Amino acid sequence: MNAYKWLVGFFLFFGLAACGTSPMNEDPSNGDNQSSSEQKNTKDNTDAVQSVLDEVTYSVTTEQTNNGIIFEMELTNKLDEDVQFSFSSGKQYEIIARLNGEKVYQYSEGKMFTEALVTETLSSGESLHWNEKWAYQNENIESGTYQVEVSLLPSQVNQQVIQGTPLTKTIEIEI
């Protein structure tokens, strides 16, 4: 009989405890768990991020060498105020080259990156530069027109989360 009382008490205690675990801001009128104020904050965040990204210039240029190609990336602040970019790791950019839709090169493949937060502040009119060489001379690369996607990978701008990879350029190169 004591085991029965103990079991009933156990299930009653945890059953009641579980009743208080739902979020306080659930909106039962719609099926999702975000309140209208959270949805508005998300939209405001997206709008704030986009307004800053609209005022920075991201460009990619290339330089052919005897044994590869150098990708030069530049990010310039056109705003009248500082812009802060945060990267969630040492991997600040990605380069993917495709020939006829098939990936033949990916910058990050086989590399390890630090897991340290990196923050770069761009003053008005200032630029950041990155250079990366794809030394394809030792690879079995066939001649042709390659589509290369070059992306900067900041996770935040002015402490606002960036969704996706909006700082991406696709260029064509001849090898």
Secondary structure, 3 states (H helix, E strand, C coil): CHHHHHHHHHHHHHHHHHHCCCCCCCCCCCCCCCCHHHHHHHHHHHHHHHHHHCCEEEEEEEEEECCEEEEEEEEEECCCCCEEEEECCCCCEEEEEEECCEEEEECCCCCCCCCCCEEEEECCCCEEEEEEEECHHHCCCCCCEEEEEEEECCCEECCEECCCCCCEEEEEEEC
